[in-house]
Amino acid sequence: TELAVRKYLELKLDRARDIDSRSLYPRLMKDRALAAPIDRRPQELAAAAILYEKIYRETTDSFPGINAATLFLLAGNIERAARIGQRVLSSLERVQPPKKGESLYWYWATITEAQLVAGDIGAAASAAKNAISASKCDFAMLASTGRQLALIAKARGFDISWIDGFRPRPVIHYTGHRIAPPGVIARFPATAEHRVKEMIREHLGRLK
């Protein structure tokens, strides 16, 4: 993170006008805050939230807006978080959802986050289903959202089991003995193939 902050300033991205470049700095400040000691974390989260809020006020873009809301919540300023979150939610609900692609995913993911910031876990879970469906199994997007939702849920004391759909899928590395030819005595006899196949199927099912 510290290297990224130095590069951000060296490359003069702080002078850029596009939202992505401008939002990257508070994103780095967020990472720094989450890694800070507990006693300093609220202050640093609030500082990152203020940076996001400034961009939101100047652009009305929902991305810096929802990040400002979430970080104010994590910093303990629930009232300010709810106020910004509601503005973001109202602006999204006034427009038609994008028809497909990443834009549709982020539309529903942002609504999910805003509803969770507001404390409406039922509405958040409902919007989350739409987000997961729109993701088309893009696990990088899902994992990014899931991390954010888990932080909010923990801060609000909510159950987070419904966030499981956003979690990255397990990755396994497998190696094993080759099946021996029929009639040959070996560690993996041909007669065991069907039983092992079913065991693997059951195990993969448990891992989802």
N, C-alpha and C positions, 0 to 999 in steps of 0.2 A: 504493500500500500504506500509506504513512504517513497519508494522509487517511482511509483506511478504519479504521486503528487508532484515530485520534482520534475518529471518528464512533462506533466500537464503544463506546468509553469514555464519550463524551458521552451516548449513548442508554442507558447503564447496562446494556448487554447482558451485561456480566460478572456481573450479579446474577441473570440468568435461570437457570432450572433445566432447560430442555429441552436435549437433546443437541445439536441443530443450532446453537443460539445459543452454547452453551458451546464447541463444537468450532470455531466460527468464529475465535476468538482464536488458538489454536495454528495454525490454517490461515494466518492472516495472518503469524504469526511464522515459519512455514515459508517463505512467499514472501520475507520479509525476509532469511531465512538464505540462500536460494538466490541472492539478489542481492548478498550480502555478499562482500567480498574473500576470496580463497581461504584465507588464513591464519586468518580468523575464522569461516569457514563451519562447520567441525565443531562448534565450541562452540555456535554459534547453532542448528544443527540439533538438537543434543542437548537444548538448552533447550526447543525446540518439542516434541520427543519426550516430554520429562518432563511437559509440560502435557497432551499427549494421553493419556499413560499414567495420569495421575491421574484423568482422566474415565473411562478404561476400567476402572480398579479400582473406581470408585464405581458404574458402571452395567453393566459386563460387555458393553457394546454393541460389536459387531465393528468399527464404523466408526472410533471413536477408537483401538481396539486395533490395527488393521492399520496405521493411520497412525503410531502410536507405533513399531511394529516397523520400518516402512520408514525412518523418520527416524533411528532408532538405527543402522540399517545404513548409511545415508548418512553418519552422523557417525563411522563406524568401529567402533562397538560391535556386532560381529557376534553375539557370544554373547547379549547381551541382546535383540537384534533377533530372533534365532532362537527364543528362549524365549517371547517374547510372540507371535510369529507362529504358533508351534505351538499355543499356547493358543487363539488365534483359530480356527485351522484345526480343532482338535478340537471346539470348540463348534459350528462350522458343520456338521461331518460327523455330529454327533449328532442333527441335526434334518432333517426333510424339506425339500427345496428348495421355495421358493414355486412356485405353479403357473404364474404368468405375470407380465408387466409389469415395471416397473422393479425390483421386489424380486427377481425371478428374475435379472435382469441383475446387480445388485449382489452377489447371493449368489455367482455364478460369478466375477465380477470380483475379489471379495475373496479367494476361494480361489486364483485365479490369482496374485494378488499375494503371498499367504502362501506359496505353493509356491515362488515365485521368490525370496522373502526367504530361504527355507530352503535354496535352492540346487538344488532339484529342477526343472530346466528341462523335463524330459519331462512331468511332472505339470502344470506350469504351462501348457505349450503345449496339453495336452489340455483343461484347464479353460478356457483362453482360447477354444477353439472353441465351447464351450457359451455363454460370455459373448457372443461376437460374434453367435451365432445368436439369443440372447435379446434382443439390443439392438434388433431390428426396425429397423436402420439409423438409430438415433438417434446421429448423428455427434457431437453435443456430449458425450454420455456416453462414447462410444468414445474421443474425443480426450483427455478428462480422464484416463481409465484409461491410455491409451497413453503419455501424458506420464510418469505415475508409473512404469509398467513400464520405460520406457526409462531412467529414472534408476537404477532398481534393477539392470537388466541391465548398464549401464555401470559401476556400482560393483562388480559382481561379475565383470566382464570377460566377460560372455556375449555371444554373437551375438544381435542384436536383429532379424534379418530376419523372424522369425515374428510380430513385433509389428505388421507392416504392416497387418494387418486392423483395427487400432485407429486408424490414421492418418486424419485428415480427408481427404475426397475433394478432388481439385483443383477449383478454380473457374476458369472461363474466361469472358472477355468477348469476344464475337464480333461483327464487323461486316464486311460485304462488299458487292460489287456485285450489283445485281439481274440476274437472267437476262434477256437480251435476247429479244424475240420471235423465233420461227423465221425464218431467212432474213436477219436483220439482223446486220450486222457490228458487233461491240462487244467490250468487254473480257471479257465473260462470255457467249459465244455459246450458244445453246440446245443445240448439239451437244456442248458440254463438260459438260452437267449430270450425265450418268451417271458420267463419270470423276471429277468433283469430289465427287460424292456418295460414291463409294467411298474417295476420299482422306480425306474427313472421317470416314467410318466407321472407317477404319484408325487415324487419329489419336486419336479418342475411345477406341478400344480400348486403345491404348498408355497413355493417361492413366487408364484404368479409370474 
